[in-house]
Amino acid sequence: MGLEDWDWRDNVQGTLTSDKYYSPPYSLTIPGAFTDFYCKAEGTLYIPNGRVEFAHLYPYDTWFPEPPESLTHVFFRVVLPPGGTTPPSKYYSIGIDPPAKVVALGYTEHDMYWDIFGQLDPTEFNFYRVTWWSVEGVGLVVRCEVKIDNEWYKICDDFIDPGDRYKEEQYNRVGFRLSRGRCIDDIRIYKAI
C-alpha cells in the first residue's frame, strides 16, 4: 500500500522512510506529533468483520518511559466515506500502551499478558494483528495478538462489546493512529467471508 491508499486526518500526511523498515524499501512514519489515517484502497471500504496485520516499530530503546501522546491505535468499523479527513464520530479503536501494561478498547482496559509482551524487543519491528467478529448472542469480539517465532499469541483477554455497533453502516473502514517516531510496515487488511 502506498500513501495514496489512505485518507489522512486534517490532511496531515505521513511520509515514507528508507531509514527503518520491516520489508524493503521503506516504512510509513509520521512527521508531526501524531495523525490518524484510514484506508481507502479498493475492497477496504466495508469490513464489518475482519483482521488487520502490521509490523510496528516503537521509537524508543525500552518500553519505558513513553510520552502520553505516543499510544498507537488500530481503528476498525470506521464510519467515514472515502475522502473524509475529519475525525469520525463512529468507530472502534484498540490502543496498545506498553508503559501502562494495558490494551484498551474505548474505555475498557485489559492488562497485557506481560509474559508474552515482555518477549518483544522495543528496538525491532514487531508484528501485530487485531481481529474482530460478531457472535450471535454475545456481541462483538476483538482479539489483539503479537507474533513471536512465527506463532501468534494473545497479548490480553479478548474484548467483548454486547452492543456490536456500526456493522450495518455503509462504510466500515480500517485505520491507524501513529505518533512521531513510530513506523508501520507490511499492512495487511482482511475481510471475513
Secondary structure, 3 states (H helix, E strand, C coil): CCHHHEEEHHHCCCEEECCCCCCCCCEEECCCCEEEEEECCCCCCECCCEEEEEEEECCCCCCCCCCHHHCEEEEEEECCCCCCCCCCCCCEEEEEECCCCEEEECCEEEECCHHHHCCCCCCCCEEEEEEEEEECCCEEEEEEEEEECCEEEECCCCEEECCCCCCCCCCEEEEEEEECCCEEEEEEEEECC
